[in-house]
């Protein structure tokens, strides 16, 4: 796709964001996979997603700034308003930006590190800033005669589309690159370049949809507190599961299973169901020899990909012994690890060590690893005070991200970095500010 076409799309999106910023922002989940469409503006590489993000930011800043106050005054007022909503996150966000900024200078490739800093730190936080500003405004809207949609609903729509895309791919083989397009062994990739990218995208959203569905369900006569439309969250969860299975992602399947089990056990009403399903599932797996062998092989790290990861982690730990504090810097891992790469030609040098702790430690050092943990704690606690209803919604996503992150890279990718902060955004303000009783969700 040429730069001219991408610029036309970005201008149209910017005009939309200028007229209706909440609407344009709500559609962002559908735009996240467009990072795969790459181009250059002069010597600078960019993606369709980055152009859409830039258009969204500019449109938001210019929205309703005409009039007697003038453009500059209007934009200043908009930024100040955004800052008020962003204030509770200022120290965490500042430390996160600082950790990434320092890692630019640690990296052996400063130019590439600047690009990664823009994609993984600046752009996600810019969108988070804007989202916090507009979240308390009227964020619902009508599409002709269709039902009312929100940002949360478009997260569900995104995984529904990807699930259907995966089914078509597995049926036809269309759009699956080598070496995942051969039968048998075909693996769905969706619009992404490799199967695990599909699983990494849909897994935390599926955990969110399932958590909201169970958490928001109330007894007959009580008011349900769903923040995703149920007729979207149910197919969204099921088609996410289909996507993960068709992508043949063991990490994604285990992560979603762990998050779903957590949801069922955490909620008092579904606790017995969760435990029963776990017991029945264990019996079912143990009673079928091929399935038992498959699960044992995955858990015991006997697969080829698991063996590769073990070697990769060993080499990474050797590297981090010499780079304990600062790591390798943003984008520096493939360069720095070569000195410690003892496995020879049989194993390639990867972009990341495929473990959430080692990824963070290598890219942004111990300080960045600490700040990421701080972000997760802040996300769990909420903005005002600890609430069990909020925890029941957030922790399943964190479980999915961390469990999947044991064997993969759940943050350092253009779409995943933005998705991470969008998930924080939609769960920091769930539309139910009442103080729920702990027994409504957990304990005893």
C-alpha positions as CSV (number, residue, x, y, z in Angstrom):
1,X,0.0,0.0,0.0
2,X,1.5,3.3,-1.1
3,X,2.2,6.2,1.2
4,X,-0.4,8.3,-0.6
5,X,-3.2,5.9,0.2
6,X,-2.1,5.6,3.9
7,X,-2.0,9.4,4.2
8,X,-5.5,9.6,2.8
9,X,-6.7,7.1,5.4
10,X,-4.9,8.9,8.2
11,X,-6.4,12.3,7.1
12,X,-9.9,10.7,7.0
13,X,-9.3,9.2,10.5
14,X,-8.0,12.6,11.8
15,X,-11.1,14.4,10.4
16,X,-13.2,11.8,12.2
17,X,-11.3,12.3,15.4
18,X,-11.6,16.0,15.1
19,X,-15.4,15.8,14.7
20,X,-16.1,12.8,17.1
21,X,-13.0,11.9,19.1
22,X,-14.8,9.4,21.3
23,X,-16.0,7.5,18.2
24,X,-12.6,7.4,16.5
25,X,-11.0,6.3,19.8
26,X,-13.6,3.5,20.2
27,X,-12.6,2.1,16.9
28,X,-8.9,1.8,17.7
29,X,-8.9,-1.9,18.6
30,X,-9.8,-2.6,15.0
31,X,-6.8,-0.6,13.8
32,X,-4.2,-2.3,16.0
33,X,-3.2,-5.1,13.5
34,X,-2.4,-2.4,10.9
35,X,1.1,-2.1,12.3
36,X,2.0,-4.8,9.8
37,X,1.4,-2.3,6.9
38,X,4.8,-0.5,6.8
39,X,6.0,2.5,4.8
40,X,8.5,5.4,5.0
41,X,8.0,9.1,5.3
42,X,11.3,10.2,3.8
43,X,14.0,8.4,5.6
44,X,11.8,7.6,8.6
45,X,10.0,4.2,8.8
46,X,6.4,4.2,10.0
47,X,3.3,2.1,9.9
48,X,-0.4,2.6,9.2
49,X,-1.1,2.2,12.9
50,X,1.3,5.0,13.8
51,X,-0.3,7.3,11.2
52,X,-3.8,6.5,12.7
53,X,-2.5,7.2,16.2
54,X,-1.0,10.5,15.1
55,X,-4.3,11.4,13.4
56,X,-6.2,10.5,16.6
57,X,-4.0,12.6,18.8
58,X,-4.2,15.7,16.5
59,X,-8.0,15.3,16.0
60,X,-8.5,15.1,19.8
61,X,-6.4,18.2,20.4
62,X,-8.2,20.2,17.8
63,X,-11.7,19.1,18.8
64,X,-13.9,22.1,19.6
65,X,-11.1,24.5,20.0
66,X,-12.5,27.1,17.5
67,X,-14.1,30.2,18.7
68,X,-13.1,33.3,20.7
69,X,-10.5,31.5,22.8
70,X,-8.4,30.8,19.8
71,X,-6.6,27.6,18.7
72,X,-3.6,27.8,21.1
73,X,-5.8,28.5,24.1
74,X,-8.2,25.8,23.2
75,X,-5.5,23.2,22.8
76,X,-3.9,24.3,26.0
77,X,-7.2,23.9,27.8
78,X,-7.7,20.4,26.3
79,X,-4.2,19.3,27.4
80,X,-4.8,20.7,30.9
81,X,-8.1,18.8,31.1
82,X,-6.3,15.6,30.0
83,X,-3.6,16.1,32.6
84,X,-6.2,16.3,35.4
85,X,-7.5,12.9,34.5
86,X,-3.9,11.6,34.0
87,X,-2.6,12.9,37.3
88,X,-3.1,9.7,39.4
89,X,-0.8,8.0,36.9
90,X,1.8,10.7,36.5
91,X,4.6,9.1,38.7
92,X,4.2,5.6,37.2
93,X,4.0,6.9,33.7
94,X,7.0,9.2,34.3
95,X,9.1,6.3,35.6
96,X,8.0,4.1,32.7
97,X,9.0,6.8,30.2
98,X,12.3,7.3,32.0
99,X,13.1,3.6,32.0
100,X,12.6,3.5,28.3
101,X,14.5,6.7,27.7
102,X,17.5,5.5,29.6
103,X,17.5,2.3,27.6
104,X,17.9,4.2,24.4
105,X,21.4,5.2,25.4
106,X,22.2,1.7,26.7
107,X,21.2,0.1,23.4
108,X,24.0,-0.5,20.9
109,X,21.7,0.8,18.1
110,X,20.4,4.2,19.3
111,X,18.4,5.0,16.1
112,X,16.4,1.7,16.3
113,X,15.9,2.2,20.0
114,X,14.3,5.6,19.4
115,X,11.8,4.0,17.1
116,X,11.0,1.3,19.6
117,X,10.7,3.9,22.4
118,X,8.1,5.8,20.2
119,X,6.1,2.6,19.6
120,X,6.3,1.0,23.0
121,X,6.3,4.0,25.3
122,X,5.2,7.3,23.8
123,X,2.3,6.2,21.6
124,X,0.6,3.9,24.1
125,X,0.8,6.5,26.9
126,X,-0.4,9.2,24.5
127,X,-3.5,7.1,23.8
128,X,-3.9,6.3,27.5
129,X,-3.8,10.1,28.2
130,X,-6.4,10.8,25.6
131,X,-8.6,7.9,26.7
132,X,-8.6,9.1,30.4
133,X,-9.6,12.5,29.2
134,X,-12.6,11.4,27.2
135,X,-13.8,8.4,29.2
136,X,-16.1,10.5,31.4
137,X,-17.7,12.2,28.5
138,X,-20.4,10.6,26.4
139,X,-18.5,7.8,24.8
140,X,-21.4,5.9,23.4
141,X,-22.8,6.6,20.0
142,X,-25.2,5.2,17.4
143,X,-24.3,3.8,14.0
144,X,-27.5,4.3,12.0
145,X,-29.9,1.7,13.4
146,X,-27.2,-0.5,15.0
147,X,-27.0,-0.9,18.7
148,X,-24.9,1.4,20.9
149,X,-21.2,0.5,20.9
150,X,-18.3,1.4,23.2
151,X,-14.5,0.9,23.2
152,X,-15.0,-2.3,25.3
153,X,-17.4,-3.6,22.6
154,X,-14.9,-3.0,19.8
155,X,-12.3,-5.1,21.7
156,X,-14.8,-7.9,21.4
157,X,-15.5,-7.1,17.8
158,X,-11.8,-7.2,17.0
159,X,-11.4,-10.7,18.3
160,X,-14.6,-11.9,16.6
161,X,-13.2,-10.7,13.3
162,X,-9.8,-12.4,14.0
163,X,-11.6,-15.6,15.0
164,X,-13.6,-15.7,11.7
165,X,-10.4,-14.7,9.8
166,X,-8.6,-17.7,11.4
167,X,-11.3,-20.1,10.4
168,X,-11.2,-18.9,6.8
169,X,-7.4,-19.1,6.8
170,X,-7.4,-22.7,8.0
171,X,-10.0,-23.7,5.5
172,X,-8.4,-22.1,2.5
173,X,-4.8,-21.5,3.4
174,X,-5.2,-17.9,2.3
175,X,-2.7,-15.4,3.7
176,X,-0.6,-17.9,5.8
177,X,3.1,-17.4,5.1
178,X,5.8,-20.0,5.1
179,X,6.5,-22.2,7.0
180,X,3.0,-22.3,8.6
181,X,1.0,-22.9,5.5
182,X,1.7,-26.5,4.9
183,X,-0.8,-29.3,5.5
184,X,-0.5,-31.1,7.9
185,X,0.7,-28.6,10.5
186,X,-1.1,-25.5,9.1
187,X,-1.4,-22.7,11.6
188,X,-3.6,-19.6,11.5
189,X,-1.9,-16.2,11.7
190,X,-4.8,-13.8,11.0
191,X,-3.4,-10.6,9.6
192,X,-0.1,-11.1,11.6
193,X,3.2,-12.4,10.3
194,X,3.3,-15.5,12.6
195,X,0.9,-17.6,14.7
196,X,1.9,-16.6,18.2
197,X,1.2,-12.9,17.3
198,X,-2.4,-13.9,16.8
199,X,-2.6,-15.7,20.2
200,X,-0.8,-12.9,22.0
201,X,-3.4,-10.4,20.8
202,X,-6.6,-12.3,21.5
203,X,-5.7,-14.0,24.8
204,X,-5.8,-11.0,27.2
205,X,-9.0,-9.7,25.5
206,X,-10.6,-13.1,25.8
207,X,-9.7,-13.1,29.5
208,X,-11.2,-9.7,29.9
209,X,-14.5,-10.7,28.1
210,X,-14.9,-13.8,30.2
211,X,-14.1,-12.0,33.5
212,X,-16.6,-9.3,32.7
213,X,-19.3,-11.8,31.7
214,X,-19.0,-13.8,35.0
215,X,-18.3,-10.8,37.2
216,X,-21.2,-8.7,35.9
217,X,-23.7,-11.5,36.0
218,X,-26.2,-11.1,38.8
219,X,-29.1,-13.1,40.2
220,X,-32.6,-12.7,38.8
221,X,-34.0,-9.3,39.8
222,X,-30.5,-7.7,40.3
223,X,-29.0,-5.3,37.9
224,X,-26.1,-6.7,35.8
225,X,-22.9,-4.7,35.6
226,X,-21.4,-5.8,32.3
227,X,-19.2,-3.3,30.6
228,X,-19.2,-5.3,27.4
229,X,-22.4,-6.1,25.5
230,X,-23.0,-9.9,26.4
231,X,-24.0,-10.8,22.8
232,X,-20.5,-9.6,21.8
233,X,-18.5,-11.0,24.8
234,X,-19.7,-14.6,24.4
235,X,-18.8,-15.1,20.7
236,X,-15.7,-12.9,21.3
237,X,-14.5,-15.3,24.0
238,X,-15.4,-18.5,22.0
239,X,-13.8,-17.2,18.8
240,X,-10.7,-16.1,20.7
241,X,-10.4,-19.7,21.9
242,X,-10.8,-20.9,18.3
243,X,-8.1,-18.5,17.1
244,X,-5.7,-19.8,19.7
245,X,-6.4,-23.4,18.8
246,X,-6.0,-22.8,15.1
247,X,-2.8,-20.9,15.8
248,X,-1.6,-24.0,17.7
249,X,-0.4,-21.8,20.5
250,X,0.2,-23.9,23.6
251,X,1.2,-20.8,25.6
252,X,-2.0,-19.0,24.6
253,X,-4.2,-22.0,25.4
254,X,-2.6,-22.5,28.8
255,X,-2.8,-18.8,29.6
256,X,-6.5,-18.5,28.7
257,X,-7.2,-21.7,30.6
258,X,-5.5,-20.4,33.7
259,X,-7.3,-17.0,33.4
260,X,-10.7,-18.7,32.9
261,X,-10.1,-21.0,35.8
262,X,-9.2,-18.0,37.9
263,X,-12.4,-16.2,36.9
264,X,-14.6,-19.2,37.9
265,X,-12.8,-19.9,41.2
266,X,-12.6,-16.2,42.2
267,X,-16.3,-15.7,41.8
268,X,-18.2,-17.4,44.7
269,X,-21.2,-18.3,42.5
270,X,-19.1,-20.2,39.9
271,X,-16.4,-21.6,42.2
272,X,-17.8,-25.1,42.4
273,X,-18.2,-25.1,38.6
274,X,-14.6,-24.1,38.1
275,X,-13.2,-26.7,40.4
276,X,-15.5,-29.4,38.9
277,X,-14.4,-28.5,35.4
278,X,-10.7,-28.6,36.4
279,X,-11.2,-32.1,37.9
280,X,-13.1,-33.4,35.0
281,X,-10.6,-31.9,32.6
282,X,-7.7,-33.5,34.4
283,X,-9.5,-36.9,34.4
284,X,-10.3,-36.5,30.7
285,X,-6.7,-35.7,29.8
286,X,-5.3,-38.5,32.0
287,X,-7.6,-41.1,30.4
288,X,-6.7,-40.5,26.8
289,X,-3.1,-41.6,26.1
290,X,-2.3,-39.3,23.1
291,X,-3.8,-36.3,24.8
292,X,-2.0,-37.2,28.1
293,X,1.3,-37.5,26.2
294,X,0.8,-34.2,24.4
295,X,0.1,-32.3,27.7
296,X,3.0,-34.0,29.5
297,X,5.3,-33.1,26.6
298,X,4.3,-29.4,26.8
299,X,4.4,-29.1,30.6
300,X,7.8,-30.9,30.9
301,X,9.3,-28.7,28.1
302,X,10.1,-31.7,25.9
303,X,9.0,-30.0,22.7
304,X,11.6,-28.6,20.2
305,X,10.4,-25.0,20.8
306,X,10.6,-25.5,24.5
307,X,14.1,-26.8,24.3
308,X,15.0,-23.8,22.2
309,X,13.6,-21.5,24.9
310,X,15.5,-23.2,27.6
311,X,18.8,-22.6,25.7
312,X,17.7,-19.1,25.0
313,X,17.0,-18.4,28.7
314,X,20.3,-19.9,29.7
315,X,22.2,-17.7,27.3
316,X,20.1,-14.6,28.4
317,X,20.9,-15.2,32.1
318,X,24.6,-15.4,31.2
319,X,24.3,-12.1,29.4
320,X,22.4,-10.5,32.3
321,X,25.2,-11.5,34.7
322,X,27.4,-9.0,32.9
323,X,24.5,-6.4,32.4
324,X,22.7,-6.8,35.7
325,X,21.4,-3.2,36.1
326,X,20.8,-1.8,32.6
327,X,20.2,-4.9,30.5
328,X,21.0,-4.7,26.8
329,X,18.9,-1.6,26.0
330,X,15.9,-1.2,23.8
331,X,16.4,-3.4,20.7
332,X,19.8,-4.3,21.9
333,X,19.2,-8.0,22.8
334,X,20.0,-9.5,19.3
335,X,23.3,-7.6,19.3
336,X,24.5,-8.1,22.9
337,X,23.5,-11.8,23.1
338,X,25.7,-12.8,20.2
339,X,28.7,-12.9,22.5
340,X,26.9,-15.4,24.7
341,X,25.3,-17.4,21.9
342,X,26.9,-20.8,22.3
343,X,24.3,-23.0,20.6
344,X,25.8,-22.6,17.1
345,X,23.9,-22.4,13.9
346,X,21.1,-24.8,14.9
347,X,19.4,-22.0,16.8
348,X,18.8,-18.5,15.5
349,X,19.3,-15.3,17.5
350,X,15.9,-14.0,18.5
351,X,14.7,-10.5,19.0
352,X,13.7,-11.2,22.6
353,X,14.4,-14.0,25.1
354,X,10.7,-15.0,25.2
355,X,10.0,-14.6,28.9
356,X,8.3,-11.6,30.4
357,X,10.8,-11.1,33.2
358,X,13.8,-11.6,30.9
359,X,12.3,-9.5,28.2
360,X,11.8,-6.5,30.5
361,X,15.1,-7.0,32.3
362,X,17.0,-7.2,29.0
363,X,15.2,-4.3,27.3
364,X,14.8,-1.7,30.1
365,X,16.9,-3.0,33.0
366,X,16.0,-3.7,36.6
367,X,14.4,-0.3,37.0
368,X,12.0,-0.9,34.1
369,X,11.2,-4.4,35.5
370,X,10.3,-2.8,38.8
371,X,8.1,-0.1,37.2
372,X,6.2,-2.8,35.2
373,X,5.4,-4.5,38.4
374,X,4.3,-1.2,39.9
375,X,2.0,-0.7,36.9
376,X,0.4,-4.1,37.5
377,X,-0.1,-3.3,41.2
378,X,-1.7,0.1,40.3
379,X,-3.9,-1.6,37.8
380,X,-5.0,-4.2,40.3
381,X,-5.7,-1.7,43.1
382,X,-7.6,0.8,40.9
383,X,-7.8,4.6,40.9
384,X,-9.5,5.3,44.2
385,X,-9.7,2.3,46.6
386,X,-9.4,-1.5,46.6
387,X,-12.6,-3.1,45.3
388,X,-13.2,-6.8,44.9
389,X,-15.4,-6.2,41.8
390,X,-12.5,-4.4,40.1
391,X,-10.0,-7.1,41.1
392,X,-12.3,-9.8,39.7
393,X,-12.1,-8.0,36.3
394,X,-8.4,-7.1,36.2
395,X,-6.6,-10.1,37.7
396,X,-7.6,-12.6,35.0
397,X,-6.0,-10.3,32.4
398,X,-2.9,-10.1,34.4
399,X,-2.8,-13.8,34.8
400,X,-3.3,-14.3,31.1
401,X,-0.5,-11.8,30.3
402,X,2.0,-13.2,32.8
403,X,1.3,-16.9,32.1
404,X,1.6,-16.4,28.4
405,X,4.6,-14.3,29.1
406,X,6.4,-17.2,30.7
407,X,7.2,-18.4,27.1
408,X,6.6,-15.4,24.9
409,X,6.7,-11.6,24.5
410,X,3.4,-10.1,25.8
411,X,4.3,-6.4,25.6
412,X,7.1,-5.5,23.2
413,X,5.1,-5.4,20.0
414,X,3.4,-2.4,18.4
415,X,-0.2,-3.7,18.9
416,X,0.4,-5.4,22.2
417,X,1.9,-2.3,23.9
418,X,-1.2,-0.2,23.0
419,X,-3.6,-3.0,23.8
420,X,-2.0,-3.3,27.3
421,X,-2.8,0.3,28.1
422,X,-6.2,0.2,26.5
423,X,-7.1,-2.7,28.7
424,X,-6.0,-0.7,31.7
425,X,-8.1,2.2,30.5
426,X,-11.3,0.3,30.1
427,X,-11.0,-1.4,33.5
428,X,-10.0,1.7,35.5
429,X,-13.5,3.1,35.1
430,X,-16.1,0.3,34.8
431,X,-19.2,2.4,35.4
432,X,-19.9,0.9,38.8
433,X,-18.4,3.1,41.5
434,X,-20.4,1.6,44.3
435,X,-18.5,-0.3,47.0
436,X,-19.3,-3.9,46.4
437,X,-19.3,-6.4,49.3
438,X,-16.4,-8.9,49.1
439,X,-18.9,-11.7,49.4
440,X,-20.4,-10.6,46.1
441,X,-17.3,-11.9,44.3
442,X,-15.0,-13.7,46.6
443,X,-13.9,-15.1,49.8
444,X,-15.2,-17.3,52.5
